[in-house]
């Protein structure tokens, strides 16, 4: 299959009477899904990418676009948005078509071995292979269950931070005991353009599932009266004239106090929901797809799973592990996509063919 030399187009394909025929459909446009485009592209396979979000980047962009990531090889530090931007630039030569804001609802094996894939918006495909890179599935933040609170979501109640500037100079309550809660508490308590008027961290116990160094920094800021930490749980709210004015916090002593605030940020982690994936006849273990470690195939030949959605002995949920899985999955799919073609491992450093695919000049070595 020839490759589109122009940069790929991001958009929503409209439903057509005839399904789109393709060699590969990638479900998920997070970092691992984007790198799957790259690994397939090196093998001259052009992909269609489907994601429920309205933009590429997946969990890192949706939940922590400005948080630093330190464990991407050769990149000392980047943000979730920065990593996504770099991956989008890297896959430009391969002409992937993006179908954003769409959830895959149907996957059916056809008589000719291909898969019929349909989204909730009616976009249909006939594909030789499917690569599931859906992270933890249709991830949803775990919500704070307090009567009457839900109506303030996205106005004064937030489960993610999209723009830290929105919270500058405000009185914030941050709830949670993991890395996200601690990181954002430190962010908004620190001097800078996004510094909050006040930061109060609330957690149900005096123990945290966060990086110890950051917990120590948080305690130091509390000692310096730069922020406050309360052991307790939010059991109610106070509102006036349609605005959230305060949270009722029941402490470990059983006493309930009202804590004033402008905004409430809740970080209870993600609740993985496989959604329609659970109905695709795939082997599932603890809401993850079981794969082999040779080609990261599921129990259904032609359907591969890479990234946090899969499980196997020794699995580590790291972005770099997902990148490795993409490479082996791409090679594993080639006998299905091009059964008559011999595929050899080539190196982007020295291969003129790969230089042509990437649209770069072959270097001259002395």
C-alpha positions as CSV (number, residue, x, y, z in Angstrom):
1,X,0.0,0.0,0.0
2,X,1.4,3.4,-0.9
3,X,1.7,6.1,1.7
4,X,0.2,9.5,1.7
5,X,3.1,12.0,1.4
6,X,1.0,14.8,2.9
7,X,0.6,15.3,6.7
8,X,-2.3,13.3,8.1
9,X,-5.7,14.9,8.6
10,X,-7.3,15.0,12.0
11,X,-11.0,14.9,11.8
12,X,-14.2,12.9,12.0
13,X,-15.0,10.9,8.9
14,X,-18.6,10.8,8.1
15,X,-20.6,7.6,7.8
16,X,-20.8,6.2,4.3
17,X,-22.8,3.5,2.7
18,X,-19.7,1.4,2.0
19,X,-17.3,0.6,4.8
20,X,-13.8,2.0,4.7
21,X,-11.5,-0.8,3.6
22,X,-8.1,-0.7,5.4
23,X,-5.2,-2.8,6.6
24,X,-5.3,-1.6,10.2
25,X,-7.6,0.1,12.7
26,X,-6.1,1.4,15.9
27,X,-8.5,1.9,18.8
28,X,-7.1,4.6,21.0
29,X,-5.1,7.8,20.2
30,X,-3.0,8.0,23.3
31,X,0.8,7.9,23.2
32,X,0.9,4.1,22.6
33,X,-1.8,4.3,19.9
34,X,0.1,7.1,18.2
35,X,3.4,5.2,18.3
36,X,1.5,2.2,16.8
37,X,0.9,4.4,13.8
38,X,4.6,4.9,13.5
39,X,5.6,1.3,13.8
40,X,3.0,0.3,11.2
41,X,4.1,3.1,9.0
42,X,7.7,1.9,8.9
43,X,6.3,-1.3,7.5
44,X,4.2,0.6,4.9
45,X,0.9,0.1,6.6
46,X,-1.4,3.0,6.8
47,X,-3.9,3.1,9.7
48,X,-7.2,4.6,10.7
49,X,-7.2,5.7,14.3
50,X,-10.4,5.9,16.4
51,X,-10.7,7.6,19.8
52,X,-13.6,8.6,22.0
53,X,-11.9,11.9,22.9
54,X,-12.2,14.9,20.6
55,X,-8.4,15.2,20.4
56,X,-5.4,12.9,20.3
57,X,-3.2,12.3,23.4
58,X,-5.4,10.0,25.6
59,X,-5.0,9.9,29.3
60,X,-1.9,12.2,29.6
61,X,-3.6,15.0,27.7
62,X,-7.0,14.5,29.3
63,X,-5.8,14.2,32.9
64,X,-2.4,15.9,33.2
65,X,-1.4,17.8,30.1
66,X,1.0,20.0,32.1
67,X,2.5,17.5,34.5
68,X,6.1,16.5,33.8
69,X,7.0,13.0,32.5
70,X,10.5,11.9,33.2
71,X,10.8,8.3,31.9
72,X,10.6,8.7,28.1
73,X,13.9,7.5,26.7
74,X,16.2,10.3,25.5
75,X,13.8,13.0,26.7
76,X,14.8,14.2,30.2
77,X,11.4,15.8,30.8
78,X,8.2,16.5,28.8
79,X,4.6,17.1,29.5
80,X,1.7,15.0,28.4
81,X,0.8,17.6,25.8
82,X,4.4,17.9,24.7
83,X,4.8,14.2,24.3
84,X,1.6,14.1,22.2
85,X,2.7,17.0,20.0
86,X,6.1,15.2,19.4
87,X,4.4,11.9,18.5
88,X,2.0,13.7,16.1
89,X,4.9,15.3,14.4
90,X,6.8,11.9,14.2
91,X,3.9,10.1,12.5
92,X,3.2,12.9,9.9
93,X,4.8,10.9,7.0
94,X,2.4,8.0,7.4
95,X,-1.0,9.7,6.5
96,X,-3.0,8.2,9.3
97,X,-6.7,9.2,9.3
98,X,-8.2,10.1,12.7
99,X,-11.8,9.5,13.7
100,X,-12.1,11.5,16.9
101,X,-15.0,11.8,19.2
102,X,-16.1,8.3,18.3
103,X,-16.4,5.1,20.3
104,X,-16.1,1.7,18.7
105,X,-19.3,-0.2,19.4
106,X,-19.1,-3.2,17.1
107,X,-16.4,-5.7,16.1
108,X,-17.3,-8.7,14.0
109,X,-15.2,-11.3,12.3
110,X,-16.1,-11.7,8.6
111,X,-16.1,-14.7,6.4
112,X,-13.0,-13.5,4.5
113,X,-11.0,-13.1,7.8
114,X,-11.4,-9.3,8.0
115,X,-13.1,-7.4,10.8
116,X,-16.2,-5.3,10.5
117,X,-15.8,-2.3,12.8
118,X,-18.4,0.3,13.5
119,X,-18.5,3.4,15.7
120,X,-21.4,4.9,17.7
121,X,-21.5,7.6,15.0
122,X,-22.0,5.1,12.2
123,X,-18.5,5.2,10.7
124,X,-17.7,1.7,9.4
125,X,-14.6,-0.2,8.4
126,X,-13.5,-3.5,7.0
127,X,-10.0,-4.1,8.4
128,X,-7.5,-6.9,8.2
129,X,-6.2,-6.1,11.7
130,X,-7.2,-4.2,14.9
131,X,-4.8,-2.8,17.4
132,X,-6.4,-2.0,20.7
133,X,-4.5,0.8,22.5
134,X,-7.3,2.0,24.6
135,X,-5.3,2.7,27.8
136,X,-7.4,1.6,30.7
137,X,-10.5,1.5,28.5
138,X,-13.1,4.1,28.5
139,X,-11.5,5.6,31.6
140,X,-13.7,7.7,33.9
141,X,-12.5,9.6,37.0
142,X,-13.9,8.2,40.2
143,X,-16.3,10.7,41.5
144,X,-17.0,12.2,44.9
145,X,-20.4,10.9,46.1
146,X,-21.9,13.9,48.0
147,X,-25.6,14.8,47.6
148,X,-26.1,17.9,45.4
149,X,-22.5,18.1,44.3
150,X,-22.7,16.9,40.8
151,X,-24.5,20.0,39.5
152,X,-21.3,22.0,40.1
153,X,-19.1,19.8,37.8
154,X,-17.0,21.8,35.4
155,X,-18.0,25.1,37.1
156,X,-16.6,24.7,40.6
157,X,-16.1,20.9,40.8
158,X,-13.3,19.4,38.7
159,X,-11.8,15.9,38.2
160,X,-9.0,17.1,36.0
161,X,-7.0,20.3,35.4
162,X,-7.0,21.4,31.8
163,X,-5.7,24.9,32.3
164,X,-3.9,25.7,35.7
165,X,-4.4,29.4,35.0
166,X,-8.2,28.9,35.7
167,X,-7.4,28.2,39.4
168,X,-4.9,31.1,40.0
169,X,-5.7,33.3,43.0
170,X,-8.6,31.1,44.1
171,X,-9.3,29.3,47.4
172,X,-8.9,25.6,46.5
173,X,-9.8,22.4,48.2
174,X,-8.0,19.4,46.7
175,X,-9.1,15.9,47.7
176,X,-7.1,12.7,47.3
177,X,-4.0,10.9,48.5
178,X,-2.3,9.9,45.2
179,X,0.3,11.5,43.0
180,X,-2.3,13.7,41.1
181,X,-3.7,15.2,44.3
182,X,-0.2,15.9,45.8
183,X,1.3,17.1,42.6
184,X,-1.5,19.7,42.0
185,X,-1.5,20.8,45.6
186,X,2.3,21.5,45.3
187,X,1.7,23.2,41.9
188,X,-0.9,25.6,43.2
189,X,0.8,26.3,46.5
190,X,4.1,27.2,44.8
191,X,5.0,30.8,43.8
192,X,4.3,31.5,40.2
193,X,1.6,32.7,37.8
194,X,-0.8,29.9,38.8
195,X,-0.4,30.3,42.6
196,X,-3.7,29.9,44.4
197,X,-4.9,32.2,47.1
198,X,-5.1,29.2,49.4
199,X,-4.7,25.4,49.1
200,X,-6.3,22.9,51.5
201,X,-5.5,19.2,50.9
202,X,-8.1,16.7,52.3
203,X,-7.4,13.0,52.6
204,X,-9.2,10.3,54.6
205,X,-6.0,9.3,56.4
206,X,-2.6,10.5,57.2
207,X,-0.9,8.3,54.6
208,X,-0.4,8.7,50.9
209,X,0.0,6.6,47.7
210,X,2.3,9.3,46.3
211,X,6.0,9.8,45.7
212,X,7.6,10.1,49.2
213,X,9.7,13.2,48.2
214,X,6.5,15.0,47.1
215,X,4.7,14.1,50.3
216,X,7.7,15.5,52.3
217,X,7.5,18.7,50.2
218,X,3.7,19.0,51.0
219,X,4.3,18.5,54.7
220,X,7.1,21.2,54.6
221,X,4.7,23.6,52.9
222,X,2.1,22.9,55.7
223,X,4.7,23.6,58.4
224,X,5.5,26.9,56.6
225,X,1.8,27.7,56.5
226,X,1.9,27.8,52.7
227,X,-0.9,25.3,52.5
228,X,-3.0,23.1,54.9
229,X,-3.7,19.4,55.2
230,X,-6.8,18.0,56.9
231,X,-7.4,14.4,57.7
232,X,-11.1,13.8,57.0
233,X,-13.8,13.3,54.3
234,X,-16.2,15.6,52.6
235,X,-19.7,14.6,53.8
236,X,-21.7,17.6,52.6
237,X,-21.7,21.0,50.9
238,X,-22.8,24.5,51.5
239,X,-24.2,26.5,48.7
240,X,-25.7,30.0,48.3
241,X,-27.5,31.5,45.3
242,X,-26.5,28.6,43.1
243,X,-22.8,28.7,44.0
244,X,-20.8,26.3,45.9
245,X,-19.5,28.1,49.0
246,X,-17.9,25.5,51.2
247,X,-17.4,21.8,51.9
248,X,-18.5,20.0,55.1
249,X,-15.5,18.0,56.2
250,X,-15.9,15.4,58.9
251,X,-12.5,14.9,60.6
252,X,-11.0,11.8,62.2
253,X,-12.3,13.2,65.5
254,X,-15.9,12.9,64.2
255,X,-16.5,16.6,64.2
256,X,-17.8,18.2,61.0
257,X,-16.5,21.6,60.0
258,X,-17.3,23.9,57.1
259,X,-14.3,24.7,54.9
260,X,-14.8,27.7,52.5
261,X,-13.7,27.5,48.9
262,X,-14.0,28.8,45.4
263,X,-13.2,25.4,43.6
264,X,-13.1,21.8,44.6
265,X,-10.6,19.5,42.8
266,X,-11.0,15.7,43.3
267,X,-8.4,13.2,42.4
268,X,-9.6,9.7,43.3
269,X,-8.0,8.0,40.3
270,X,-9.6,6.3,37.3
271,X,-12.3,3.7,37.1
272,X,-11.5,1.5,34.1
273,X,-14.5,0.6,32.0
274,X,-13.9,-1.7,29.1
275,X,-17.3,-0.8,27.7
276,X,-18.0,-2.5,24.4
277,X,-14.6,-4.2,24.3
278,X,-15.9,-6.6,26.9
279,X,-18.3,-8.0,24.2
280,X,-15.7,-8.7,21.6
281,X,-15.0,-12.4,22.6
282,X,-11.5,-11.5,23.9
283,X,-9.9,-13.2,26.8
284,X,-10.1,-10.7,29.8
285,X,-8.4,-10.9,33.1
286,X,-9.2,-8.2,35.7
287,X,-10.5,-5.8,33.1
288,X,-7.4,-6.2,30.9
289,X,-6.9,-8.1,27.6
290,X,-4.7,-11.2,27.8
291,X,-1.9,-11.2,25.2
292,X,1.1,-13.2,24.3
293,X,4.6,-11.6,24.5
294,X,5.7,-12.6,21.0
295,X,3.4,-10.4,19.0
296,X,1.0,-9.0,21.6
297,X,-1.9,-10.8,20.0
298,X,-5.1,-11.4,21.9
299,X,-6.8,-14.8,21.7
300,X,-8.5,-13.7,18.5
301,X,-5.9,-13.8,15.6
302,X,-5.8,-10.4,14.0
303,X,-6.6,-8.4,17.1
304,X,-3.7,-7.1,19.0
305,X,-3.6,-5.2,22.3
306,X,-0.8,-2.8,23.4
307,X,-0.3,-0.5,26.3
308,X,-2.2,-0.4,29.6
309,X,-5.2,-2.3,28.2
310,X,-3.2,-5.6,28.1
311,X,-1.8,-8.0,30.6
312,X,0.8,-10.7,30.6
313,X,3.4,-12.1,33.1
314,X,5.7,-9.3,34.2
315,X,3.6,-6.5,32.7
316,X,4.6,-3.0,33.7
317,X,2.2,-0.1,33.0
318,X,4.7,2.3,31.5
319,X,4.5,4.3,28.3
320,X,7.9,3.0,27.2
321,X,6.7,-0.6,27.7
322,X,3.8,0.2,25.4
323,X,6.2,1.5,22.7
324,X,8.1,-1.8,22.8
325,X,4.8,-3.7,22.4
326,X,3.9,-1.6,19.4
327,X,7.0,-2.7,17.5
328,X,6.4,-6.4,18.1
329,X,2.7,-6.1,17.4
330,X,3.4,-4.4,14.0
331,X,5.7,-7.2,12.9
332,X,3.3,-9.8,14.3
333,X,0.5,-8.4,12.1
334,X,2.5,-8.5,8.8
335,X,1.7,-12.2,8.0
336,X,-2.0,-11.2,8.2
337,X,-1.7,-7.9,6.3
338,X,0.8,-9.0,3.6
339,X,0.8,-12.9,3.8
340,X,3.0,-13.2,0.6
341,X,5.6,-10.6,1.7
342,X,8.8,-11.3,3.4
343,X,9.5,-8.7,6.1
344,X,13.0,-8.0,7.4
345,X,14.1,-5.9,10.3
346,X,15.6,-2.7,9.0
347,X,17.1,0.2,10.9
348,X,16.0,3.8,10.4
349,X,19.7,4.9,10.7
350,X,20.9,3.0,7.6
351,X,18.0,1.9,5.5
352,X,17.4,3.9,2.3
353,X,13.9,2.3,2.1
354,X,12.9,3.6,5.5
355,X,14.4,7.0,4.7
356,X,12.1,7.1,1.7
357,X,9.1,6.1,3.8
358,X,10.0,8.8,6.4
359,X,10.6,11.4,3.7
360,X,14.2,12.1,4.8
361,X,17.5,12.1,2.9
362,X,19.8,9.1,3.4
363,X,22.8,10.3,5.4
364,X,26.3,9.9,3.9
365,X,28.8,8.2,6.3
366,X,32.5,8.7,5.9
